[in-house]
């Protein structure tokens, strides 16, 4: 997750310059939000004198600006190439990742999920998708404020990163909604992983500014590809996972729903191979 720059401008920066720049930037962002054209991109370049790159970072942090290409200009050599490279890398990262949690955003999720589904079809291996929604999250924001709500989102995102394999994908696709792409994972394996994450998350305690402590849970739905070309698409998996998520919510929340629970599967050994039962998400299998 990116670290915000200090929220203060240099003392020698003229206050009227800050106000003028902030006003212009706000108007540009508002106009882009209203009149954006999907699929079209362009670069807006404007040189600002008497403003250092550190002062720009302070303004961008205060206004929560993302996706702006800001480069220091040397009087003799122009734009330092290393600064250009690092800035372009950061812009690419911002484009594909959620700013708050650092997870993949919806744009990157869609691309990676499609790639993994095509790979699953080619190799005849399973692919599971898990949709997660934090239970009663609006209550957190309404009771304790959005800053505390952000802490809950960040904590779940960090837990997802720690709990998954390096080639799994975790994305934040909505306000309190997350999605996992698990290559090679059967429905049972995805269910087990989701339950372990749910247990860890529900054990976390959060503290409000008042000192009050509280916990949260989530509901999740698991969908697994059937590896039938022309039948499974990312949209199919999302729709099915969302249906199971709705089922989890309607059954009381704080649970994971899929085609069969672990209890149902283990009661019928014909439904799953022994090797699948022993598989752990560390990538290891029992000998």
Protein Blocks (a to p, Z undefined) as FASTA:
>chain_A
ZZdddfbdcfklcfklmmmmmmmmmmmmmmmmmmgcehiacddddddehiafklmmmmmm
mnopghiacddddfklopafklmmmmmmmmmmmmmpcfklopacfklmmmmmmmmmmmmm
mnopacdddddddehklmmmmmnojklmmmmmmmmmmmmmmmpcfkbccddfbfklccdd
dehiafklmmmmmmmmmmmmmmpccddfkopacdddddddddddehighkacfklmmmmm
mmmmmmmmmnngjiacdfbdfklmmmmmmlpcfklmmpcckopacZZ
